[in-house]
Amino acid sequence: MSTVTRITVVHTTNMLIIYTEEKMPLRVDNSTTENLWTLMPDGTVLWLPVTQLHAGDSLLTQHGWKTVTRTEIVTGGDYSMYDISATGPYFANGYLDPPIPS
């Protein structure tokens, strides 16, 4: 079990929308500091910055691995994102996040 130790609100002018086999896309800050537990097509599993995700990569969800079908960068908005620090990896919006934002 992971315990949240800090939540920081981050304001940004861009967003990355990650589409997977899940019904709802995942919306995150389009930043190299945002990482998700990723299974690469070659079998490598690692914390990968969301900016490096490609169609064919898979993300660990509460329902198992889900394949990324596409990503979309949205610019020119004003978005509030939440950086969560925790004592261990945790699921946020159904996807496995690292314990401390990079």
N, C-alpha and C positions, 0 to 999 in steps of 0.2 A: 504494500500500500504506500502511496506517495502522499505527502502533505504539502500543500501550497504554503510557501514561505513569504512570497511577495507578488503583488500584481502591479504592473506599471502601465499606465495608459500612454500610448504612443500615437501621435498625430502624423499622418503621412498624406502625400498627394498622389500616391499610386497604390495599386492593388494588383495582386496576381490571383486569378481565378483558376483553380485546378479542377479539371473535370476527370472523373473516374467512373468506374462501373456503379458507384453509389448514385442514388437519385439526386441528392443535393451536392452541388459543387462546393469545394473548400475555398474560402476566400482568406488570403493572407497578405501580409505586407510583402511587397516585391523587393525583398532585401536578402543579401547574401548571409545575413545573420539568422535567418529563419531556416531551421533544419527539420527534416522529417525522416523517420526510419524508412529506408528505401531498399527495395530489392531490384538490382539492375538486371537487364536481360542476360548478362553473362553469369549470374548467380551471386555476385558480390552483394553483401548487405552492409549498409553504412548509414550514418547520419549525413544526409545530402542537403546542401542548400537548395531551397525551393527554386532559386533562379537557374539551377542546373537540371531541373526535371525535364524529361522528354516523354512523349507518347511511347508506351511500351515499358516504362519503368513501373514498378508496383509500390504501393504504400501500405504499411501495416495499419489496419483498422481493427475495431472491436469485432468485426465479422471476418477477419482474415485479410489476406493480401488482396488489394484492389488495383487493377491496372489503370494507369494514367492514360486517358484517351486524347487529351489536348490541354494546353494551357493558354490563357489569355491575359495580356497585360492591359490594365485600365489606368489611364493617366488623366491628370487634370481635375481630380476630385479632391475632396477633403474627407479623409477617413480616420476613424478612431480604431486602433488595434490594441490588443492587450498582450503584453509580455508577462508570462507567468514563470516564476521561479518555484521550484519544488524540490523535495528531498530525493526524488527518483523520477524516472520517466512516467508519464501520465497520458491518458487519452483526452484530447480536447477536440470537440466537434467530431469525435469518432476516430481521430487519427492519432498515432503515437507521437508524442512530442518529447524532446529531451528535457532533463530536469532543470537546466539553467539556460536561458537564452544565450547564444554565442555572442 
